[in-house]
């Protein structure tokens, strides 16, 4: 095992049919991808940008390069790799707090008019949906301008020496999660004139010169085009869209998921949708179909991201849908964990679902479940998904609980489980 394991307790692992090969003590990350003998991690917080790890010896992972950020204005917590091209996002760091900070002047003015006096900090905090204790920090952020949002493309033909090709700027707070293939990048980003993230597709065949070729958005997002949202805040927006054949499967947060006809990327249109909100409280994080039919039906997996949990509400969970008819998609089953599934379920941090490995080439779903760790679910019977393996990592250092954020599975079946706070676990499913 890696020497990083010395930072963990000696208690027996909470696992079934999954064994840890190694653990690497690295800063927490938002996404992990694997290509051959290299693993790529996008980190949650600056100054850490992207780490490339040689896993030729799975039991002894070796960091070959760390890309560090110049300042703390951005984070680059997502990464994709296509051959010798690497793409990383650029998104405003601490963007939610900075949005609240920039709302302070307007909230003050509105409250002063309503109350006939100067509002106090607690009243302003309620208006901007912040904690009163955070107001001093937020005031230091008021008026900050951010212009770096977008994505970067890198030549990684030499894995030890990534070479920046371009920084493509987009708009607003920049790019969140995204997908890519040999020809196109399917980018979730804010853009001027729109409310919340939309889909912008770029031609990357000349990676030093990306060219925008198409946009897709939810009706109501295009403010500059005269549209007006029927929702409040940023509840309806693109999280990210996965390219699946001639379709793009778009998770649209509190609006469920939509399927987009992607045969003409300049004229994308919605061909199917399903929204289970507001009855289900958590936002839709990822939606995509299995590559092969299961039992003669086309099946899709959909996972919600747990946020702040309120007593009496459902934890974030995984859905299975019959999507044979995109005009009449039907939920078949739900896979959920109760809090007995992890010794850390009531520790600080989140417990419920977050994300699954974005390749569904069999019937197994590898899901990162925050303090629930890794869950392996077999969807061979889509109406009765069964957990066939799990692994709850010990938190590293002084972290109170694991926060498993993303998972990738290599061609040899090796599993890479990334914690959003600290650490990477390398696992095998036995």
C-alpha positions as CSV (number, residue, x, y, z in Angstrom):
1,X,0.0,0.0,0.0
2,X,1.0,3.6,-0.4
3,X,2.7,5.3,2.5
4,X,-0.2,7.7,2.6
5,X,-2.2,5.0,4.4
6,X,-0.3,5.9,7.6
7,X,-2.6,8.9,7.8
8,X,-5.6,6.6,8.4
9,X,-6.7,4.7,11.5
10,X,-6.1,1.0,11.9
11,X,-9.8,0.0,12.2
12,X,-11.0,-2.7,9.8
13,X,-12.4,-1.3,6.6
14,X,-16.2,-0.9,6.2
15,X,-16.3,-2.8,2.9
16,X,-17.9,-5.7,1.0
17,X,-16.1,-7.3,-2.0
18,X,-14.0,-4.2,-2.5
19,X,-10.4,-4.0,-1.3
20,X,-8.1,-1.0,-1.2
21,X,-4.9,-1.4,-3.2
22,X,-3.5,2.0,-2.3
23,X,-4.4,5.4,-1.0
24,X,-2.8,8.7,-2.0
25,X,-2.9,11.7,0.3
26,X,-3.6,14.6,-2.1
27,X,-5.8,17.7,-1.8
28,X,-9.5,17.0,-2.3
29,X,-10.9,17.0,-5.8
30,X,-14.0,17.4,-7.9
31,X,-13.3,14.9,-10.7
32,X,-11.1,12.0,-11.4
33,X,-10.5,10.4,-14.9
34,X,-8.3,7.5,-15.9
35,X,-6.6,6.9,-19.2
36,X,-4.3,3.9,-19.4
37,X,-1.6,4.1,-16.7
38,X,-2.4,7.7,-15.8
39,X,-5.0,9.2,-13.5
40,X,-6.0,12.9,-13.7
41,X,-7.5,14.8,-10.8
42,X,-9.1,18.2,-10.8
43,X,-8.8,19.8,-7.3
44,X,-11.6,21.6,-5.4
45,X,-9.6,24.5,-4.0
46,X,-6.7,26.8,-5.2
47,X,-3.8,26.9,-5.4
48,X,-4.1,23.3,-6.4
49,X,-5.2,22.9,-10.1
50,X,-4.7,19.5,-11.7
51,X,-2.6,16.5,-10.7
52,X,-1.4,13.8,-13.0
53,X,-0.6,10.5,-11.4
54,X,1.3,7.5,-12.8
55,X,-0.5,4.3,-11.7
56,X,1.6,1.8,-13.7
57,X,2.1,0.1,-10.4
58,X,-1.4,0.3,-8.9
59,X,-0.1,-0.3,-5.4
60,X,2.4,2.6,-5.6
61,X,0.8,5.6,-7.3
62,X,3.3,8.3,-8.2
63,X,2.5,11.9,-8.8
64,X,4.3,13.1,-12.0
65,X,3.1,16.7,-12.2
66,X,1.0,19.2,-10.3
67,X,-0.4,22.1,-12.1
68,X,-0.8,25.0,-9.6
69,X,-3.0,28.1,-10.0
70,X,-1.6,31.6,-10.0
71,X,-4.1,33.0,-7.5
72,X,-7.2,32.0,-5.5
73,X,-9.8,33.7,-7.8
74,X,-10.6,30.4,-9.7
75,X,-10.7,26.7,-9.2
76,X,-10.2,24.0,-11.8
77,X,-12.0,21.1,-10.3
78,X,-13.0,19.2,-13.4
79,X,-10.9,17.5,-16.1
80,X,-11.4,15.4,-19.2
81,X,-8.7,13.7,-21.3
82,X,-9.0,12.7,-25.0
83,X,-5.8,11.1,-26.3
84,X,-3.1,13.7,-25.8
85,X,-5.5,16.5,-25.1
86,X,-6.5,17.5,-21.6
87,X,-9.4,20.0,-20.9
88,X,-9.8,21.7,-17.5
89,X,-12.6,24.0,-16.4
90,X,-12.0,27.5,-15.0
91,X,-14.7,28.6,-12.6
92,X,-14.9,31.3,-10.0
93,X,-13.7,30.0,-6.6
94,X,-16.2,30.5,-3.7
95,X,-18.8,31.7,-6.3
96,X,-21.8,31.2,-4.1
97,X,-20.5,33.5,-1.4
98,X,-19.4,36.1,-3.9
99,X,-22.8,36.1,-5.5
100,X,-24.3,36.8,-2.1
101,X,-21.7,39.5,-1.5
102,X,-22.6,41.3,-4.7
103,X,-26.2,41.2,-3.7
104,X,-25.6,43.2,-0.5
105,X,-26.0,46.7,-1.9
106,X,-29.3,45.9,-3.6
107,X,-30.6,44.2,-0.5
108,X,-29.6,47.1,1.6
109,X,-31.4,49.6,-0.7
110,X,-34.5,47.5,-0.9
111,X,-34.7,47.0,2.9
112,X,-34.1,50.7,3.6
113,X,-37.0,51.6,1.4
114,X,-39.2,48.9,3.0
115,X,-38.3,49.6,6.6
116,X,-37.8,53.3,6.5
117,X,-34.4,53.0,8.3
118,X,-31.0,51.4,7.8
119,X,-31.3,47.6,8.1
120,X,-29.0,45.7,10.4
121,X,-26.7,43.0,9.3
122,X,-29.0,40.2,10.4
123,X,-31.8,41.6,8.2
124,X,-29.5,41.9,5.2
125,X,-28.3,38.3,5.8
126,X,-31.8,37.0,5.6
127,X,-32.5,38.8,2.4
128,X,-29.4,37.4,0.6
129,X,-29.9,33.9,2.2
130,X,-26.6,34.1,4.2
131,X,-25.7,33.6,7.8
132,X,-25.4,36.7,9.9
133,X,-22.0,35.5,11.1
134,X,-20.7,35.5,7.5
135,X,-21.6,39.1,6.8
136,X,-18.2,40.5,7.7
137,X,-16.5,38.1,5.3
138,X,-19.0,38.7,2.5
139,X,-18.5,42.5,2.7
140,X,-14.9,42.0,1.9
141,X,-16.0,40.4,-1.4
142,X,-18.5,43.0,-2.5
143,X,-17.8,44.5,-5.9
144,X,-15.3,41.9,-7.0
145,X,-15.2,41.4,-10.8
146,X,-14.4,38.1,-12.3
147,X,-13.3,37.7,-16.0
148,X,-11.4,34.4,-16.1
149,X,-14.3,31.9,-16.4
150,X,-13.9,29.4,-19.2
151,X,-11.8,26.3,-19.9
152,X,-8.2,25.5,-20.8
153,X,-6.9,23.0,-23.3
154,X,-3.5,21.3,-22.8
155,X,-1.1,19.3,-24.8
156,X,-0.2,16.3,-22.6
157,X,1.7,14.2,-25.1
158,X,4.4,14.4,-22.4
159,X,2.4,13.6,-19.3
160,X,5.2,15.0,-17.1
161,X,5.1,18.4,-18.8
162,X,1.6,19.6,-19.8
163,X,1.7,22.5,-22.3
164,X,-1.1,25.1,-22.2
165,X,-2.6,25.6,-25.7
166,X,-5.3,28.2,-24.9
167,X,-7.6,29.6,-22.2
168,X,-11.0,29.9,-23.8
169,X,-13.1,32.5,-21.9
170,X,-16.9,32.1,-21.7
171,X,-18.9,34.2,-19.3
172,X,-20.2,34.8,-15.8
173,X,-18.7,32.6,-13.1
174,X,-17.4,30.3,-15.9
175,X,-17.5,26.5,-16.6
176,X,-18.7,23.8,-14.3
177,X,-18.7,20.1,-15.3
178,X,-18.6,19.2,-19.0
179,X,-18.1,16.4,-21.5
180,X,-15.8,16.1,-24.6
181,X,-14.9,13.8,-27.4
182,X,-12.4,13.9,-30.3
183,X,-14.2,16.7,-32.1
184,X,-16.3,18.6,-29.6
185,X,-16.4,20.0,-26.0
186,X,-19.9,20.1,-24.5
187,X,-19.5,22.9,-22.0
188,X,-21.8,23.9,-19.1
189,X,-21.1,27.6,-18.5
190,X,-22.7,30.9,-17.7
191,X,-22.8,33.3,-20.6
192,X,-23.7,37.0,-21.0
193,X,-27.4,37.4,-21.5
194,X,-28.5,34.1,-19.9
195,X,-29.5,33.2,-16.3
196,X,-27.6,30.3,-15.0
197,X,-25.5,27.7,-16.9
198,X,-26.4,26.7,-20.4
199,X,-24.8,24.3,-22.9
200,X,-22.3,25.7,-25.3
201,X,-20.7,23.3,-27.8
202,X,-17.2,24.1,-29.2
203,X,-15.3,22.5,-32.1
204,X,-11.9,21.5,-30.7
205,X,-10.4,19.9,-33.7
206,X,-7.9,22.8,-33.6
207,X,-7.4,22.8,-29.9
208,X,-5.5,26.0,-29.8
209,X,-8.5,27.7,-31.5
210,X,-11.8,26.4,-30.2
211,X,-14.8,27.6,-32.2
212,X,-18.3,27.8,-30.8
213,X,-20.9,26.0,-32.9
214,X,-24.1,25.8,-30.9
215,X,-26.0,26.6,-27.8
216,X,-28.9,25.0,-25.9
217,X,-30.8,26.3,-22.9
218,X,-34.0,25.9,-21.0
219,X,-36.8,28.3,-22.1
220,X,-36.7,31.2,-19.7
221,X,-32.9,31.4,-19.4
222,X,-32.2,33.7,-22.3
223,X,-32.9,37.1,-20.7
224,X,-31.3,39.1,-23.5
225,X,-33.7,37.3,-25.9
226,X,-36.7,38.5,-24.0
227,X,-37.3,35.3,-22.0
228,X,-38.2,35.3,-18.4
229,X,-37.7,32.4,-16.0
230,X,-40.7,30.9,-14.1
231,X,-38.4,29.8,-11.3
232,X,-36.5,31.7,-8.6
233,X,-32.8,32.1,-8.4
234,X,-30.6,29.6,-10.3
235,X,-32.7,26.5,-9.5
236,X,-33.2,25.6,-13.2
237,X,-29.9,25.4,-15.1
238,X,-27.6,22.9,-16.8
239,X,-25.4,20.9,-14.5
240,X,-23.8,19.1,-17.4
241,X,-24.7,17.2,-20.6
242,X,-23.3,13.8,-21.5
243,X,-22.8,12.9,-25.2
244,X,-24.4,9.5,-25.9
245,X,-24.5,8.6,-29.6
246,X,-26.7,11.2,-31.4
247,X,-28.0,12.5,-28.1
248,X,-26.9,14.7,-25.2
249,X,-28.3,13.8,-21.8
250,X,-28.6,17.0,-19.8
251,X,-29.1,17.1,-16.0
252,X,-30.8,20.4,-15.4
253,X,-30.7,20.7,-11.6
254,X,-34.1,21.3,-10.0
255,X,-35.7,20.8,-13.5
256,X,-34.9,17.1,-13.7
257,X,-33.2,15.9,-16.9
258,X,-33.7,16.5,-20.6
259,X,-32.6,14.6,-23.7
260,X,-31.3,16.7,-26.6
261,X,-31.1,15.7,-30.3
262,X,-27.5,16.3,-31.1
263,X,-27.3,15.2,-34.7
264,X,-27.0,18.9,-35.7
265,X,-25.1,20.7,-33.0
266,X,-25.9,24.1,-34.5
267,X,-29.7,23.4,-34.1
268,X,-30.0,21.3,-30.9
269,X,-33.5,20.6,-29.7
270,X,-35.1,18.8,-26.7
271,X,-36.7,15.4,-27.6
272,X,-37.5,14.1,-24.1
273,X,-37.7,15.3,-20.5
274,X,-38.6,14.2,-17.0
275,X,-38.9,16.4,-13.9
276,X,-39.6,14.9,-10.4
277,X,-39.2,18.2,-8.6
278,X,-40.3,19.7,-6.2
279,X,-41.5,16.4,-4.6
280,X,-37.9,15.2,-4.6
281,X,-35.8,17.9,-2.9
282,X,-32.3,17.2,-4.3
283,X,-31.1,18.5,-7.7
284,X,-30.4,16.2,-10.6
285,X,-26.6,15.8,-11.1
286,X,-26.1,13.3,-13.9
287,X,-28.4,11.4,-16.3
288,X,-27.4,8.9,-19.0
289,X,-28.5,5.7,-20.6
290,X,-26.8,2.3,-20.5
291,X,-24.9,1.4,-23.6
292,X,-26.9,-1.8,-24.2
293,X,-30.5,-2.6,-23.6
294,X,-31.4,-4.5,-20.4
295,X,-34.1,-7.1,-20.7
296,X,-35.2,-5.7,-24.1
297,X,-35.6,-2.1,-22.8
298,X,-33.5,1.0,-23.0
299,X,-32.6,2.0,-19.4
300,X,-31.1,5.1,-18.0
301,X,-29.4,5.9,-14.7
302,X,-30.1,9.2,-13.0
303,X,-28.4,10.4,-9.8
304,X,-29.2,13.4,-7.5
305,X,-26.7,15.4,-5.5
306,X,-27.3,15.7,-1.8
307,X,-27.0,19.2,-0.4
308,X,-27.8,20.4,3.1
309,X,-30.0,17.7,4.6
310,X,-33.1,18.6,6.6
311,X,-34.7,16.2,9.0
312,X,-37.7,14.4,7.4
313,X,-36.5,14.8,3.9
314,X,-35.1,12.2,1.6
315,X,-31.4,11.7,1.2
316,X,-30.0,12.0,-2.4
317,X,-30.4,8.8,-4.3
318,X,-30.1,6.9,-7.6
319,X,-33.0,6.4,-10.1
320,X,-33.5,3.9,-12.9
321,X,-35.7,4.9,-15.8
322,X,-37.3,3.1,-18.8
323,X,-36.4,5.5,-21.6
324,X,-37.3,3.2,-24.5
325,X,-39.8,5.9,-25.6
326,X,-38.3,9.3,-25.0
327,X,-41.7,10.9,-25.2
328,X,-42.9,8.7,-22.3
329,X,-40.0,8.0,-20.0
330,X,-41.0,6.1,-16.8
331,X,-39.2,5.7,-13.4
332,X,-38.7,2.1,-12.6
333,X,-37.0,2.0,-9.3
334,X,-34.9,3.9,-6.7
335,X,-31.7,2.8,-5.0
336,X,-31.3,4.6,-1.7
337,X,-29.1,4.1,1.4
338,X,-30.3,4.5,5.0
339,X,-27.9,5.9,7.5
340,X,-26.8,2.5,8.8
341,X,-24.9,2.0,5.6
342,X,-21.9,4.1,6.8
343,X,-20.4,4.7,10.2
344,X,-20.0,8.4,9.1
345,X,-23.6,9.0,8.1
346,X,-24.2,11.5,10.9
347,X,-20.7,13.1,10.9
348,X,-20.2,16.6,9.6
349,X,-20.6,16.8,5.9
350,X,-23.0,15.2,3.4
351,X,-24.2,11.6,3.4
352,X,-26.3,11.0,0.3
353,X,-25.6,10.4,-3.4
354,X,-23.5,12.5,-5.7
355,X,-22.1,11.0,-8.9
356,X,-21.5,7.7,-10.8
357,X,-18.8,6.6,-13.2
358,X,-19.9,8.0,-16.5
359,X,-19.7,4.9,-18.5
360,X,-22.5,2.3,-18.3
361,X,-21.1,-0.4,-20.5
362,X,-22.6,-3.3,-18.5
363,X,-25.2,-3.4,-15.7
364,X,-23.0,-2.2,-12.9
365,X,-23.2,1.4,-11.6
366,X,-20.2,2.6,-9.6
367,X,-21.5,5.5,-7.5
368,X,-19.7,8.0,-5.2
369,X,-22.0,8.5,-2.1
370,X,-20.3,11.3,0.0
371,X,-19.9,9.8,3.5
372,X,-21.4,6.6,2.2
373,X,-18.2,6.0,0.1
374,X,-18.3,3.8,-3.0
375,X,-21.5,1.8,-3.8
376,X,-21.6,-0.7,-6.6
377,X,-25.1,-1.3,-7.8
378,X,-26.2,-4.0,-10.3
379,X,-29.1,-2.9,-12.5
380,X,-29.5,-6.3,-14.2
381,X,-33.1,-6.1,-13.0
382,X,-33.9,-2.4,-13.4
383,X,-37.0,-2.7,-11.2
384,X,-34.9,-4.2,-8.4
385,X,-31.3,-2.8,-8.3
386,X,-29.1,-4.7,-5.9
387,X,-25.9,-3.5,-4.1
388,X,-23.1,-6.0,-4.9
389,X,-20.2,-4.2,-3.3
390,X,-19.2,-1.1,-1.2
391,X,-16.2,0.6,0.3
392,X,-16.3,3.4,2.9
393,X,-12.8,4.9,3.1
394,X,-11.4,6.1,6.4
395,X,-11.0,9.9,6.3
396,X,-7.5,11.2,5.9
397,X,-5.7,13.4,8.4
398,X,-8.1,15.4,10.6
399,X,-11.1,15.2,8.3
400,X,-14.2,14.0,10.3
401,X,-15.7,11.9,7.6
402,X,-15.1,10.8,4.0
403,X,-16.7,12.9,1.3
404,X,-16.5,10.6,-1.8
405,X,-17.1,13.0,-4.7
406,X,-16.2,11.2,-7.9
407,X,-15.3,7.8,-9.2
408,X,-13.6,6.4,-12.3
409,X,-13.0,2.8,-13.4
410,X,-10.1,1.9,-15.6
411,X,-10.2,-0.6,-18.5
412,X,-8.7,-3.2,-16.2
413,X,-11.5,-2.7,-13.6
414,X,-9.4,-0.7,-11.1
415,X,-11.5,1.8,-9.3
416,X,-10.4,5.3,-8.4
417,X,-12.5,7.0,-5.7
418,X,-11.8,10.7,-5.1
419,X,-12.6,12.5,-1.9
420,X,-13.7,16.2,-2.2
421,X,-11.7,17.1,0.9
422,X,-8.6,14.9,0.9
423,X,-7.4,11.7,-0.6
424,X,-7.7,9.3,-3.5
425,X,-8.4,5.6,-2.9
426,X,-7.4,2.9,-5.5
427,X,-9.6,-0.1,-5.2
428,X,-10.4,-3.5,-6.7
429,X,-13.8,-5.2,-6.8
430,X,-13.4,-8.8,-6.0
